[in-house]
Amino acid sequence: MGRFRWDYPENSVSGFWGETTSTIDWCEENYVVSPYIAEWSNTLTNSVFILSAVYTTYSAYKNKLEKRFLLIGFGYGLVGVGSLLFHMTLKYRFQLLDELPMIYAMCVPTWSLVCEAKEALLNGDNQRKVPLFEQIFIGLIIAVAVTTASILYVIYKNVDIHQILFGVQIVVVAAAAVILTYRYVHDPLAKRNLRTSMALGAVLFLSGYISWLLDIHLCSFWVYVRRSILALPLGVLLELHGWWHILTGMGIYFYIVSLEHLRVITLNVSSDYLFIWRWKVFPELVRKGRNPSTRYSLELFGPYVENQSVEANKKKN
């Protein structure tokens, strides 16, 4: 074929990492681009997940947010690294490093939002905090559930165990966030920004999930199109599991920023922060007095704020 277009190999290719030991081998054909990377597209697309987690953690540290957000960012970064190693090698030990940290990373936001939602529903007063022993008890319940699921998953190697628990955690976090938004968020701009960022996060995550399903259930069709029509390197653009990594990595970023904003509102310290949209599309919670290094708006696709510091704009709003 052409100089910048070449066929997929006719037969299966062996690679540096040897025999596949993972319980899952995705639709992407193995070692067709490099002998050192089993699934090229599925491996490299994890860079979006990792970079998103790194920036989330950096932003939380720079803007002096609570340590829980540093833990959340670190947890999702670990998921990205584990997933990269898994798709690069297709080894079972790295499969565990991909899948189990997903439910571990969700433990912190699950615990945090369940405690806050309990406070909102039962106390009816945002000045009253859930007692420490209750917070510890809720944390222990989550820890026992996750530990039990991990043990069962390792013993039975049934991916449904991991997926069901991860799905339950997502539903709990989303429901708690809705309760807290309804209870505490009254400022119209803050409410719009929260709803918009949460909705975008949900849409991106759902789009990634659809890509994940299509990759699994229509694999033979994608292989035919990649081999017969696109060839390499264009074929890597139709690796839908890779799009799962890209879309969920972006979706989680949007949702983490939403949770940060919601948290400062429930703590009554929102006056110290400003919710901005870098280049009108990427949300971030910045501390009052910091001047963002990029152009930004105060709403999705809103007008740029020109030559003014965050502190000045906070006073105007």
Protein Blocks (a to p, Z undefined) as FASTA:
>chain_A
ZZkbccddfbdcddfklpafbfbdcfbdghklbmkbmblmlmmmmmmmmmmmmmmmmmmm
mnopafklmmmmmmmmmmmmmmmmmmmnopaklmmmmmmmmmmmmmmmmmmmmmmmmmmm
mnopakbccdfklmmmmmmmmmmmmmmmmmmmmmnopaklmmmmmmmmmmmmmmmmmmmm
mmmmmbfklmmmmmmmmmmmmmmmmmmmmmmmmmmmmmmmmmmmmmmmnopaklmmmmmk
lmmmmmmmmmmmmmmmmmmmmmmmmnopmmmpccddehhlagcdddehiacfbdcdfbeh
iacdehiafklmmmmZZ
